[in-house]
Amino acid sequence: MTYLNLSYEDLASVLCLAIHLADADGNIDDTESAAIIKALTDQYNFEGKDDLLKEYLDSAFKMEPAEALIHVAAFDANAKQWTSNFLVKTIVADNVLTDREKELYWKIQELCKLPDNNL
């Protein structure tokens, strides 16, 4: 696994987009929430750092998606691939892929020039 060295704001940006994708159907369910946390903790060690994890999530909820898109668009190729994978894991976690989720993912993919994940 390639570990990334994203800034606080960059990682919060990825979380912001994941949250907005998960909420595309009007409901972030427990499966999608768990997928966001798992994808995040697979990449970053938050063991014993629950306050830091909460700070990231709080920042992500407060961030505007337009700001998040700017951060993600500036990522290098590895970070863009990881972000694309992260976003896809989020929206397929509940085994329901709505047209709205796909449409929103494709828009993010286009705006940020993320690699295609065959969604």
C-alpha distances in whole Angstrom, upper triangle without the diagonal:
4,6,9,13,15,19,20,22,19,17,21,21,18,20,23,22,21,24,26,24,25,28,29,31,33,31,28,28,26,24,22,23,20,18,18,17,15,12,13,13,10,9,12,14,17,18,22,22,23,25,23,21,24,25,22,23,27,26,24,27,30,28,30,28,29,28,24,24,25,22,20,22,21,18,16,15,11,12,14,12,10,14,15,13,14,17,17,16,19,22,21,21,25,25,27,27,30,31,31,27,26,29,27,24,25,27,24,22,25,26,23,22,19,18,19,18,21,22
4,6,10,12,16,18,20,17,15,19,19,17,19,22,21,20,23,25,24,25,28,29,31,33,32,28,29,27,25,23,23,22,19,18,18,16,13,13,14,11,9,11,14,17,19,22,22,23,25,22,20,24,24,21,23,26,24,23,26,28,26,28,26,27,25,22,22,23,20,17,19,18,14,13,12,8,9,12,11,9,12,14,13,14,17,18,17,19,22,22,22,26,27,29,27,30,31,31,27,26,28,27,23,24,26,23,21,24,24,20,20,17,16,19,18,21,22
4,7,9,13,15,17,14,13,16,17,15,17,20,20,19,22,24,23,24,27,28,31,32,30,27,28,26,24,23,22,21,18,17,16,15,12,11,12,10,6,8,11,14,16,19,18,20,22,18,17,21,21,18,20,23,22,20,24,26,24,26,24,26,24,20,21,21,18,16,19,17,14,13,13,9,9,13,12,9,12,15,14,13,17,18,17,19,22,23,22,26,27,29,28,31,32,31,27,27,29,26,23,25,26,22,21,24,24,20,20,18,18,20,19,23,24
4,6,9,12,13,11,10,14,14,12,15,17,18,17,20,22,22,23,26,27,30,31,29,26,27,26,25,22,22,21,19,16,16,16,13,11,12,11,8,9,12,14,17,20,18,20,21,17,16,20,19,16,18,21,19,18,22,23,21,23,21,22,20,17,18,18,15,13,16,14,11,10,11,8,7,10,11,9,10,14,13,13,16,18,17,19,22,23,23,26,28,29,28,30,31,29,26,26,27,25,22,23,24,20,19,22,21,18,18,16,17,20,19,23,23
4,7,9,12,9,9,13,14,13,15,18,18,19,21,23,23,24,27,28,31,32,31,27,29,28,27,24,23,23,21,18,18,18,15,13,14,14,10,9,12,14,18,20,17,19,20,16,16,19,18,15,18,20,18,18,21,22,20,22,21,22,19,17,18,17,14,13,16,14,11,11,13,10,9,12,14,12,13,16,16,15,18,21,20,21,24,26,25,29,30,31,30,32,33,31,28,28,29,26,24,25,25,21,21,23,22,18,19,18,19,22,22,26,26
4,7,8,6,6,9,10,10,12,14,15,16,18,20,20,22,24,25,28,29,28,25,27,26,25,22,21,21,19,16,16,17,14,12,14,14,11,10,13,15,18,20,17,19,18,15,14,17,15,12,15,17,15,14,18,19,16,18,18,18,16,13,15,14,10,10,13,11,9,10,13,11,8,11,13,11,11,15,15,14,16,19,19,19,22,24,24,27,29,30,28,30,30,28,25,26,26,23,21,23,22,19,19,21,19,16,18,16,18,21,21,25,25
4,5,5,6,8,10,11,12,14,16,17,18,20,21,23,24,26,29,29,28,25,27,27,27,24,22,23,21,18,18,19,17,14,15,17,13,12,15,15,19,20,17,18,17,13,14,16,13,11,14,16,13,13,17,17,15,17,17,17,14,12,15,14,10,11,14,12,11,13,16,14,11,14,16,14,14,17,18,16,18,21,21,21,24,26,26,29,31,31,30,31,32,29,27,27,28,24,23,24,24,20,21,23,20,17,19,18,21,24,24,28,27
4,6,5,6,9,10,11,12,14,15,16,18,20,21,22,24,27,27,26,23,25,25,25,22,20,21,20,16,16,18,16,13,14,16,14,12,14,13,17,18,14,15,14,10,11,12,10,7,11,12,9,10,14,14,12,15,16,17,13,12,15,14,11,12,16,14,13,16,18,17,14,16,18,16,14,18,19,16,18,21,21,20,23,26,25,27,30,30,29,30,31,28,26,27,27,24,22,25,24,20,21,24,21,18,21,20,23,25,25,29,28
4,6,5,6,9,10,10,12,14,15,16,18,20,21,22,26,25,25,22,25,25,25,22,20,21,20,17,17,19,17,14,17,18,16,14,17,16,20,21,18,18,16,13,13,14,11,9,11,12,8,9,12,12,9,12,12,13,10,8,11,11,8,10,13,12,12,15,18,17,13,15,18,16,14,17,19,16,17,21,21,19,22,25,25,27,29,29,28,29,29,26,24,25,25,21,20,22,21,17,19,21,18,16,19,18,21,24,24,27,26
4,5,5,7,9,10,11,13,14,16,17,19,20,21,25,25,24,22,24,24,24,21,19,20,19,15,16,18,15,13,15,17,14,13,16,17,20,22,19,19,18,15,14,16,13,10,12,14,11,10,14,14,11,13,12,13,10,8,10,9,6,7,10,9,8,12,14,13,10,11,14,12,10,14,16,13,14,18,18,17,20,23,23,25,27,28,26,27,27,25,22,23,23,19,18,20,19,15,16,18,16,13,16,15,18,20,21,24,23
4,5,5,6,9,10,11,12,14,15,17,18,20,23,23,22,19,21,21,21,18,16,17,15,12,12,14,12,9,12,13,11,10,13,13,17,19,16,16,15,12,11,13,11,8,10,12,10,8,12,13,11,14,13,15,12,9,12,12,9,9,13,12,11,13,15,14,10,12,14,11,9,13,14,11,12,16,16,15,18,20,20,23,25,25,24,25,26,24,21,22,23,19,17,20,19,16,17,19,18,15,17,15,18,20,20,23,22
4,5,5,6,9,10,10,12,14,15,16,18,21,21,20,17,20,20,20,17,15,16,16,12,12,15,13,10,13,15,13,13,15,14,18,19,16,15,14,11,10,11,9,6,7,9,6,5,9,10,8,11,11,13,10,8,11,12,9,10,14,14,13,16,18,17,13,14,16,14,11,15,16,13,13,17,17,15,18,20,20,22,25,25,24,24,25,23,20,22,22,18,17,20,19,15,17,20,18,15,18,17,20,22,22,25,23
4,5,5,6,9,10,11,12,14,15,17,20,20,20,17,20,21,21,17,16,18,16,13,14,17,14,12,16,17,15,15,18,18,21,23,19,19,18,15,14,14,13,9,10,11,9,6,10,10,7,9,8,10,8,4,7,9,7,7,10,11,11,14,16,16,12,12,15,13,10,13,15,12,11,15,16,14,16,20,20,22,24,24,22,23,23,20,18,19,19,15,14,17,16,12,14,16,14,12,15,14,17,19,19,22,21
4,5,5,6,9,10,11,12,14,15,19,19,19,16,18,19,18,14,14,15,13,10,12,14,11,10,13,14,12,13,16,16,20,22,19,18,19,16,14,15,14,10,10,13,11,8,11,13,10,12,10,12,11,7,9,11,9,7,11,12,11,14,14,13,10,10,12,10,6,9,11,8,8,12,12,11,13,16,17,19,21,21,19,20,21,19,16,17,17,14,12,15,15,11,12,15,14,11,14,12,15,17,16,19,18
4,5,5,6,9,10,10,12,14,17,17,16,13,15,16,15,12,11,13,11,8,9,12,10,8,12,14,13,13,16,15,18,20,17,16,16,14,11,12,11,8,7,10,9,6,8,11,9,11,10,13,12,9,11,14,12,11,14,16,14,17,18,17,13,13,15,12,9,12,12,9,9,12,12,10,13,16,15,17,20,20,19,20,21,18,15,17,18,15,14,17,16,13,15,18,17,15,17,15,18,19,18,21,19
4,5,5,6,9,10,11,12,16,15,15,13,16,17,17,13,12,15,14,10,12,15,14,12,16,17,16,16,19,18,21,23,20,18,18,16,13,13,12,9,8,9,8,4,6,8,6,8,7,10,9,7,9,12,11,10,14,16,15,18,19,19,15,15,17,15,11,13,15,12,10,14,14,12,13,17,17,18,21,20,19,19,20,17,15,17,17,13,13,16,15,12,14,17,15,14,17,16,19,20,19,22,20
4,5,5,6,9,10,10,14,14,15,13,16,17,17,13,13,15,13,11,14,16,13,13,17,18,17,18,21,20,23,25,23,21,21,19,16,16,16,13,11,13,12,8,9,11,9,9,6,9,10,7,8,11,11,9,12,14,14,17,18,17,14,13,14,13,9,10,12,10,8,11,12,10,11,15,15,17,19,18,16,16,17,14,11,13,13,10,9,12,11,8,11,13,12,11,14,13,16,16,16,18,16
4,5,5,6,9,10,13,13,13,10,13,14,13,9,9,12,10,7,10,12,10,11,14,15,15,16,19,18,21,23,21,19,20,18,15,15,16,13,11,13,13,9,10,13,12,12,10,13,14,10,11,15,14,12,15,17,16,18,18,17,14,13,14,12,9,10,11,7,5,9,9,6,8,11,12,14,16,15,14,15,16,14,11,13,14,11,9,13,13,10,12,15,15,14,16,14,16,16,15,17,15
4,5,5,6,9,11,11,10,8,11,12,12,9,8,11,11,8,11,13,12,12,16,17,17,18,20,19,22,23,21,19,19,18,14,14,15,12,9,11,11,8,8,11,11,11,10,13,14,11,13,16,16,14,17,20,19,22,22,21,18,17,18,16,13,14,14,11,9,12,12,8,9,13,13,14,16,16,15,15,17,14,11,14,15,12,12,15,15,13,15,18,17,16,19,17,20,20,18,20,18
4,5,5,6,9,9,10,9,12,15,15,11,11,15,14,11,14,17,16,16,19,20,20,21,24,22,25,27,24,22,22,21,18,17,17,15,12,13,13,10,9,11,11,10,8,11,13,11,12,15,15,14,16,19,19,22,22,22,19,17,19,17,14,14,15,13,10,12,13,10,10,14,14,15,17,16,14,14,14,11,9,12,12,9,10,13,12,11,14,16,15,15,18,17,19,19,18,20,17
4,5,5,8,10,10,9,12,14,13,10,11,14,12,11,14,16,14,15,19,20,20,21,24,23,26,28,26,24,24,23,19,19,20,17,15,16,16,12,12,15,14,13,10,13,15,12,13,16,17,15,17,20,19,22,21,21,18,16,17,16,12,12,13,11,7,9,11,8,7,10,12,12,14,12,11,10,11,9,6,9,10,7,7,11,11,9,12,15,14,15,17,15,17,16,15,16,13
4,6,7,8,7,5,8,10,10,6,8,11,10,9,12,14,13,15,18,19,19,21,23,22,24,26,24,22,23,22,18,18,19,17,14,16,16,13,12,15,15,15,13,17,18,15,16,20,19,17,20,23,22,24,24,23,20,19,19,17,14,14,14,11,9,10,10,6,6,9,9,9,12,11,10,10,12,10,8,11,12,10,10,14,14,13,15,18,18,18,20,18,20,19,17,18,15
4,5,5,5,5,9,12,12,9,10,14,13,12,15,17,17,18,20,22,22,23,26,24,27,28,26,23,24,23,20,19,20,18,14,16,16,13,11,14,15,14,12,16,18,16,16,20,20,19,21,24,24,26,26,26,23,21,22,20,17,17,17,15,12,13,14,10,9,12,13,12,14,12,12,11,13,10,8,12,13,10,12,15,15,14,17,19,19,19,22,20,22,21,20,21,17
4,5,7,8,11,15,14,11,13,16,15,14,18,20,19,20,23,24,24,26,28,27,30,31,29,27,27,26,23,22,23,21,18,19,19,16,14,17,16,15,13,16,18,16,16,20,21,19,21,24,24,26,26,26,23,21,21,21,17,16,17,16,12,13,14,11,9,12,14,13,14,12,10,8,9,6,6,9,9,8,10,13,12,13,15,17,17,18,20,19,21,20,19,19,15
4,6,8,10,14,14,12,14,17,16,16,19,21,20,22,25,26,26,28,30,29,31,33,31,28,29,28,25,24,25,23,20,21,22,18,17,19,19,18,16,19,22,20,20,24,24,23,24,28,27,30,29,29,26,24,24,23,20,19,20,18,15,15,16,13,10,12,13,11,13,10,9,7,9,7,7,11,11,10,12,15,16,16,18,20,21,22,24,22,24,22,20,20,17
4,7,10,13,14,12,13,17,17,16,19,21,21,22,25,26,27,28,30,28,31,32,30,27,27,27,24,22,24,22,19,19,20,17,15,17,18,17,16,19,21,20,20,24,25,23,25,28,28,31,31,30,28,26,26,25,22,21,22,20,17,17,18,14,13,15,15,13,16,13,13,11,13,10,10,14,14,13,15,18,18,18,21,22,22,23,26,24,26,25,23,24,20
4,6,10,11,9,10,14,14,14,17,19,19,20,22,24,25,26,28,26,28,29,27,24,25,25,22,20,22,20,17,18,19,17,14,17,18,18,17,21,22,20,21,25,25,24,26,29,28,31,31,30,27,26,26,24,21,21,21,18,16,17,16,13,11,14,13,11,14,12,13,12,14,12,11,15,16,15,16,19,20,19,22,24,24,24,27,25,26,25,23,24,20
4,7,8,6,7,10,11,10,13,15,16,16,19,20,22,22,24,22,24,25,24,21,22,22,18,17,19,17,14,15,17,14,12,16,17,17,16,20,21,19,20,24,23,22,25,27,26,29,28,27,24,23,23,21,19,19,18,15,14,14,14,10,10,12,11,10,13,12,13,13,16,14,12,15,17,15,15,19,19,18,21,23,23,23,25,23,25,24,22,23,19
4,6,5,6,9,10,11,13,14,16,17,19,20,22,23,24,22,24,25,24,21,22,23,19,18,21,19,16,17,20,17,15,19,20,21,20,24,25,22,23,27,26,24,27,30,28,31,30,29,26,25,25,22,20,20,19,16,15,15,14,11,11,12,10,8,11,11,13,14,17,16,14,17,19,18,18,21,22,21,23,26,26,26,28,25,26,25,23,24,20
4,5,5,6,8,10,11,12,14,15,16,18,20,21,21,20,21,22,21,18,20,21,17,16,19,18,15,17,20,17,16,20,21,23,22,25,26,23,25,28,27,25,28,30,29,31,30,28,26,26,25,22,21,21,19,16,16,16,14,11,12,13,10,9,12,13,15,17,20,19,17,20,22,20,20,23,25,23,25,28,28,27,29,26,27,26,24,25,22
4,5,5,6,9,10,10,12,14,15,16,19,20,21,20,21,23,22,20,22,22,18,18,21,19,16,19,21,18,18,22,22,23,22,26,26,23,24,28,26,24,27,29,27,29,28,26,24,24,22,20,19,18,16,14,14,13,11,9,10,9,6,6,9,11,13,15,19,18,15,18,20,19,18,22,23,22,23,26,27,26,27,24,25,24,21,22,19
4,5,5,6,9,10,11,12,14,15,17,18,20,19,21,23,21,19,21,20,17,17,19,17,14,17,18,15,15,19,19,20,18,22,22,19,20,24,23,21,24,26,24,26,25,23,21,20,20,17,16,15,14,11,10,11,8,6,7,8,6,6,10,10,11,13,16,15,12,15,17,16,15,18,20,18,19,23,23,22,24,21,22,21,18,20,17
4,5,5,6,9,10,11,12,14,16,16,18,16,18,19,18,15,17,17,13,13,16,14,11,14,16,13,13,16,17,19,18,22,22,19,20,24,22,20,24,26,24,26,26,24,21,21,21,18,16,17,15,12,12,13,11,8,10,12,9,10,13,14,15,17,20,18,15,18,20,18,17,21,22,19,21,24,24,23,25,22,23,23,21,22,20
4,5,5,6,9,10,10,12,14,15,16,14,16,18,17,15,17,17,13,14,17,15,13,16,18,16,16,19,20,22,21,24,24,21,23,26,24,22,25,27,25,26,26,23,21,21,21,17,17,17,15,12,13,14,10,9,11,12,8,10,13,15,16,19,22,21,17,20,22,20,19,22,24,22,23,26,26,25,26,23,24,24,21,23,20
4,5,5,6,8,10,10,12,14,16,15,17,19,19,17,19,18,14,16,18,15,13,17,18,15,16,20,20,21,20,23,23,19,21,24,22,19,23,24,22,23,23,20,18,18,17,14,13,14,11,9,10,10,7,5,9,9,6,9,12,13,14,17,20,19,15,17,20,18,16,19,21,19,19,23,23,22,23,20,20,20,17,19,17
4,6,5,6,9,10,11,12,14,13,16,18,17,15,17,15,12,13,15,12,10,14,14,12,13,16,16,18,16,20,19,16,18,20,18,17,20,22,19,21,21,19,16,16,16,13,11,13,11,8,8,10,8,6,9,11,9,12,14,16,16,18,20,19,15,17,19,17,15,19,20,17,18,21,21,19,21,18,19,20,17,20,18
4,6,5,6,8,10,10,11,10,12,14,13,11,14,13,9,11,13,11,9,13,14,13,14,17,18,20,19,22,21,18,20,23,20,19,22,23,21,23,23,20,17,18,18,14,14,16,14,10,12,14,11,9,13,14,12,14,17,19,19,21,24,22,19,21,23,21,19,22,23,20,21,25,24,22,24,21,22,23,20,23,21
4,5,5,6,9,10,11,11,12,15,15,14,16,15,12,14,16,14,13,17,18,16,17,21,21,23,21,25,24,20,22,24,22,20,23,24,21,23,22,19,17,18,17,13,14,15,12,10,12,13,10,10,13,13,11,14,16,18,19,22,24,23,20,21,24,22,19,23,24,21,22,25,25,23,24,21,21,22,19,22,20
4,6,5,7,9,11,12,14,17,16,15,18,16,13,15,17,14,13,17,17,15,17,20,19,21,19,22,21,18,19,21,19,17,20,21,18,19,18,15,13,14,13,10,10,11,9,6,9,10,8,8,12,13,11,14,16,18,18,21,23,22,18,19,22,19,17,20,21,18,18,22,22,20,21,17,18,18,16,19,18
4,5,5,6,9,9,12,15,13,13,14,12,9,12,13,10,10,14,14,13,15,18,17,20,18,21,20,16,18,20,17,15,19,20,17,18,18,15,13,15,14,10,10,13,11,8,11,13,11,11,14,16,14,17,19,21,21,23,25,23,20,21,23,21,18,21,22,19,19,23,22,20,21,18,19,20,19,22,20
4,5,5,6,6,8,12,11,11,14,12,9,12,14,12,12,16,17,15,18,20,20,23,22,25,23,20,22,23,20,19,22,23,20,21,21,17,16,18,17,13,14,16,14,11,14,16,13,13,17,18,16,19,21,23,23,26,28,27,23,24,27,24,22,25,26,23,23,26,26,23,25,21,22,23,21,24,23
4,6,7,9,11,15,14,15,17,15,13,16,18,15,16,19,20,18,20,23,23,25,23,26,25,21,22,24,21,19,22,23,19,20,19,16,14,16,15,11,13,15,12,10,14,15,12,13,17,17,15,19,20,23,23,26,28,27,23,24,27,24,21,24,26,22,22,26,26,23,24,20,20,22,19,22,22
4,7,9,12,15,14,15,17,14,12,16,17,14,15,19,18,17,20,22,21,23,22,24,22,19,20,22,18,16,20,19,16,16,16,13,11,14,13,9,11,14,12,10,14,15,13,14,18,19,17,21,23,25,24,27,28,27,24,24,26,24,21,23,25,21,21,24,24,21,21,18,19,21,19,22,22
4,6,9,12,11,12,14,11,10,14,14,12,14,17,16,16,19,21,20,23,22,24,22,19,21,22,19,18,21,20,17,18,19,15,13,16,16,12,13,17,15,13,16,18,16,17,20,21,20,23,25,27,27,29,31,29,26,27,29,26,23,26,27,23,23,26,26,22,24,21,22,24,22,26,25
4,6,9,8,10,13,10,10,13,14,13,15,18,18,18,21,23,23,26,25,28,25,22,25,25,22,21,25,24,21,22,22,19,17,20,20,16,17,20,18,16,19,21,19,19,23,24,21,24,27,29,29,31,33,32,28,30,32,29,27,29,30,27,27,30,29,26,28,25,25,27,26,29,28
4,6,5,7,9,7,6,10,11,11,12,15,16,16,19,21,21,24,24,27,25,22,24,26,22,22,25,25,22,24,24,21,19,22,22,18,18,21,20,17,20,22,19,19,23,24,21,24,27,29,29,31,33,32,28,30,32,29,27,30,30,27,27,31,30,27,29,26,27,29,27,30,29
4,5,7,10,10,9,12,14,14,15,18,19,20,22,24,24,28,28,30,28,25,28,29,26,25,29,29,26,27,28,24,22,25,25,21,22,24,22,20,22,24,21,21,25,26,23,25,28,30,31,33,36,34,31,32,35,32,30,33,34,30,31,34,33,30,32,29,30,32,30,33,32
4,6,8,9,10,12,14,15,16,18,19,20,22,24,25,28,29,32,29,27,30,31,28,27,31,31,28,29,30,27,25,28,28,24,24,27,26,23,25,27,24,24,27,28,25,28,31,33,33,36,38,36,33,35,37,34,32,36,36,32,33,37,36,33,35,32,33,35,33,36,35
4,5,5,6,9,10,11,13,14,16,17,19,20,21,25,26,28,26,24,27,28,24,24,28,28,25,27,28,25,23,25,26,22,22,25,24,21,23,26,23,22,26,27,25,27,30,32,32,34,36,34,31,33,35,32,30,33,33,30,31,34,33,30,32,30,31,33,31,35,33
4,5,5,6,9,10,11,12,14,15,16,18,20,23,24,27,25,23,26,27,24,24,28,28,26,28,29,26,24,26,26,23,22,25,24,20,22,25,22,21,24,26,23,25,28,29,30,32,34,32,29,31,33,30,29,32,32,29,30,33,32,30,32,30,31,33,31,34,32
4,5,5,6,9,10,10,12,14,15,16,18,22,23,26,24,22,25,26,23,24,28,27,26,28,30,27,24,26,27,24,23,26,25,22,23,26,24,22,26,28,25,27,30,31,32,33,35,33,30,32,34,30,29,33,32,29,31,34,32,30,32,30,32,34,32,35,34
4,5,5,6,9,10,11,12,14,15,16,20,21,24,21,19,22,23,20,21,25,24,22,24,26,24,21,23,24,21,20,23,23,19,21,24,22,21,24,26,24,26,29,30,31,32,34,31,28,31,32,28,27,30,30,26,28,31,29,26,29,27,29,31,30,33,32
4,5,5,6,9,10,11,13,14,15,19,19,22,20,18,21,22,19,19,23,23,21,24,25,22,19,21,22,19,18,21,20,16,18,21,19,17,21,23,20,22,26,27,27,28,30,28,25,27,29,25,24,28,27,24,25,29,27,25,27,25,27,28,27,30,28
4,5,5,6,8,10,11,12,14,18,19,22,20,18,21,23,20,21,24,25,23,26,27,25,22,23,25,21,20,22,22,18,19,22,20,18,21,23,21,23,26,27,27,28,30,28,25,28,29,25,25,28,28,25,27,29,28,26,29,27,29,30,29,32,30
4,5,5,6,9,10,11,12,16,17,20,17,16,20,20,18,19,23,23,22,24,26,24,21,23,24,21,19,23,23,19,20,23,22,20,23,25,23,25,28,29,29,30,31,28,26,28,29,25,25,28,27,24,26,29,27,24,28,26,28,30,29,32,30
4,5,5,6,9,10,10,14,15,17,15,13,16,18,15,16,19,19,18,21,23,21,17,19,20,17,16,19,19,15,16,20,19,17,20,22,21,23,26,26,26,27,28,26,23,25,26,22,21,25,24,20,22,25,23,21,24,22,25,26,25,29,27
4,5,5,6,9,10,13,14,17,15,13,17,18,16,16,20,21,20,23,24,22,19,20,21,18,16,18,19,15,15,18,17,15,17,20,18,20,23,23,23,24,26,23,20,23,24,20,20,23,23,20,22,25,23,21,24,22,25,26,25,28,25
4,5,5,6,9,12,14,17,15,14,17,19,17,18,22,22,22,25,27,25,22,22,24,21,19,21,22,18,18,21,21,18,20,23,22,23,26,26,26,26,28,25,22,25,26,22,22,25,24,21,24,26,24,23,26,25,27,29,28,30,28
4,5,5,6,10,12,14,12,11,15,16,14,15,19,19,19,22,24,23,19,20,22,20,17,20,21,18,17,21,21,18,20,24,23,24,27,27,26,26,28,24,22,25,25,21,21,24,22,19,22,24,22,20,24,22,25,27,27,30,28
4,5,5,8,9,12,11,9,12,14,12,13,16,17,17,20,22,21,17,18,20,17,14,17,18,14,14,17,17,15,17,20,19,21,24,23,23,23,24,21,18,21,21,17,17,20,19,16,19,21,19,17,21,19,22,24,23,26,24
4,6,8,10,13,12,11,14,16,15,16,19,21,20,24,25,24,21,21,22,20,17,19,20,17,15,19,19,15,17,20,20,20,24,23,22,22,23,20,18,21,21,17,18,21,20,17,20,22,20,20,23,22,25,26,25,27,25
4,7,9,12,11,11,14,15,15,16,19,20,21,24,26,26,22,22,24,22,19,21,23,19,18,22,22,19,20,24,23,24,27,26,25,25,26,22,21,23,23,19,20,23,21,18,22,23,21,20,24,23,26,28,27,30,27
4,6,8,7,7,10,12,11,13,15,17,17,21,23,23,19,19,22,20,17,19,21,18,17,20,21,18,19,23,23,24,27,26,24,24,24,21,19,22,21,17,18,20,18,15,19,20,17,17,20,20,23,25,25,28,25
4,5,5,6,9,10,11,13,15,16,18,21,23,24,20,19,22,21,17,19,21,19,17,20,21,19,19,23,24,24,27,25,24,23,23,19,18,20,19,15,16,18,16,14,17,18,15,15,19,19,23,24,24,27,24
4,5,5,6,9,10,10,12,14,16,19,21,21,18,16,19,18,14,15,18,16,14,17,19,16,16,20,21,22,24,23,21,20,19,16,15,17,15,12,13,15,12,10,13,14,12,12,16,16,19,20,21,23,21
4,5,5,7,9,10,11,13,15,19,20,21,18,17,20,19,16,17,20,18,16,19,21,19,19,23,24,26,27,26,23,22,21,18,17,18,16,13,14,15,12,10,13,14,10,11,15,16,19,21,22,24,22
4,5,5,7,9,10,11,13,17,19,20,17,16,19,19,15,17,20,18,17,20,22,20,21,24,25,27,29,28,25,25,24,21,20,21,19,16,16,18,15,12,15,16,12,12,15,16,20,22,23,26,24
4,5,5,6,9,10,11,15,17,17,14,13,16,15,12,14,16,14,13,17,18,16,18,21,22,24,26,25,23,22,22,19,17,18,18,14,14,15,13,10,13,14,11,10,14,14,17,19,20,23,21
4,5,5,6,9,10,14,15,16,13,11,15,15,11,12,16,15,13,16,18,17,17,21,22,24,26,24,22,21,21,18,16,17,15,12,12,13,10,7,10,10,7,6,10,11,15,17,18,20,19
4,6,5,7,9,13,15,17,14,12,16,16,13,15,18,17,16,19,21,20,21,24,26,28,29,28,25,25,24,22,20,20,19,16,15,16,13,11,12,12,9,8,11,12,16,19,20,23,22
4,6,5,7,11,13,14,11,11,14,14,11,14,17,15,15,18,20,19,21,24,25,27,29,28,26,26,25,23,21,21,20,17,16,17,15,12,13,14,11,9,12,12,16,19,20,23,22
4,5,5,9,11,11,8,7,11,11,8,10,13,12,12,15,17,16,18,21,22,24,26,25,23,23,23,21,18,18,18,15,13,14,13,9,10,11,9,6,9,9,12,15,16,19,19
4,6,9,10,12,10,8,12,13,10,11,15,15,14,17,19,19,20,22,24,27,28,27,24,24,23,21,19,19,18,15,14,14,12,9,9,10,7,4,7,8,11,14,16,19,19
4,7,9,12,9,9,13,13,12,14,17,17,17,19,21,21,23,25,27,29,30,30,27,28,27,25,23,22,22,19,17,17,16,13,13,13,11,8,9,11,14,17,19,22,22
4,7,8,6,6,9,10,9,11,14,14,15,17,19,19,21,23,24,27,29,29,26,27,27,25,22,22,22,19,17,17,17,13,13,14,12,9,10,9,12,15,17,20,21
4,6,5,6,9,10,11,12,14,15,16,18,20,21,23,24,26,29,30,30,28,29,28,27,24,23,24,22,19,19,19,16,14,15,14,11,10,10,11,15,17,20,21
4,6,5,6,9,10,10,12,14,15,17,18,20,21,23,24,27,28,28,26,27,27,26,23,22,22,21,18,17,18,15,13,14,14,11,9,8,8,12,14,17,19
4,5,5,6,9,10,11,12,14,16,17,18,20,21,22,26,26,27,25,27,27,27,23,22,23,22,18,19,20,17,14,17,17,13,12,10,10,13,14,17,19
4,5,5,6,9,10,10,12,14,15,16,19,20,21,24,25,26,24,26,26,25,21,21,22,19,16,17,18,14,13,15,15,11,11,9,10,14,14,18,18
4,5,5,6,9,10,10,12,14,15,17,18,20,23,24,24,21,23,23,22,19,18,18,16,13,14,14,11,9,12,12,8,8,5,7,10,11,15,15
4,5,5,6,9,10,11,12,14,16,17,18,22,22,22,20,22,22,22,18,17,19,17,14,14,16,13,10,13,14,11,10,7,6,9,9,13,14
4,5,5,6,9,10,10,12,15,15,16,20,20,22,20,22,23,22,18,18,20,18,14,16,17,14,12,16,16,13,13,9,9,12,11,14,15
4,5,5,6,9,10,11,13,14,15,19,20,20,18,20,20,19,16,15,17,14,11,13,14,10,10,13,13,10,11,8,9,11,11,14,14
4,5,5,6,9,10,11,12,14,17,18,18,15,17,17,17,13,12,14,12,9,10,12,9,7,11,12,10,10,6,7,8,7,11,10
4,6,5,6,9,10,11,12,15,16,17,15,17,18,18,14,14,16,15,11,13,15,13,11,15,16,14,13,10,9,10,7,11,10
4,6,5,6,9,10,11,14,15,16,15,17,19,18,14,14,16,14,11,14,15,13,12,16,16,14,15,11,12,13,11,14,13
4,5,5,7,9,10,13,14,14,12,14,15,14,10,11,13,11,8,11,12,10,10,13,14,12,14,11,12,12,10,12,11
4,5,5,6,8,11,11,12,10,12,14,13,10,9,12,11,8,10,13,11,11,14,16,14,15,11,11,10,8,10,8
4,6,5,6,9,10,12,11,14,16,16,12,12,16,14,11,14,17,15,14,18,19,18,18,15,14,14,11,12,11
4,6,5,8,10,11,10,12,15,14,10,12,14,13,11,14,16,14,14,18,19,17,19,16,16,16,13,15,12
4,6,7,8,8,7,9,11,11,7,8,12,10,9,12,14,13,14,17,18,18,19,16,16,15,12,13,10
4,6,5,6,6,9,12,13,9,10,14,13,11,14,17,16,16,19,21,20,20,17,17,15,12,12,9
4,5,8,9,12,15,15,12,13,17,16,14,17,20,18,18,22,23,22,23,20,20,18,15,16,13
4,5,8,11,14,14,12,14,17,16,15,19,21,20,21,24,25,25,25,22,23,21,18,18,15
4,6,10,13,14,12,13,17,17,16,18,21,20,21,24,25,25,25,22,22,20,16,16,13
4,6,10,11,9,11,14,15,14,16,19,19,19,22,24,24,25,22,22,20,17,16,12
4,7,8,6,7,10,11,11,13,15,16,16,19,21,21,21,19,19,16,14,13,9
4,5,5,6,9,10,11,12,14,16,16,18,20,21,22,20,20,18,16,15,11
4,5,5,6,9,10,10,12,14,15,16,18,20,20,19,20,17,16,14,11
4,5,5,6,8,10,11,12,14,15,16,18,19,18,20,17,17,16,13
4,5,5,6,9,10,11,12,14,15,16,17,16,17,15,14,14,10
4,5,5,6,9,10,10,12,14,15,16,14,15,12,11,11,7
4,6,5,6,9,10,11,12,14,15,14,15,13,13,13,10
4,5,5,6,9,10,11,12,14,13,15,14,14,14,11
4,5,5,6,9,10,10,11,10,12,10,10,11,9
4,5,5,6,9,10,10,9,10,9,10,10,8
4,5,5,6,8,10,10,12,12,13,14,12
4,5,5,6,8,8,11,11,12,14,13
4,6,5,5,5,7,7,9,11,11
4,6,5,7,9,9,12,13,13
4,6,8,11,12,15,17,16
4,5,9,11,14,16,16
4,7,9,12,14,15
4,6,9,12,12
4,6,9,11
4,6,8
4,5
4
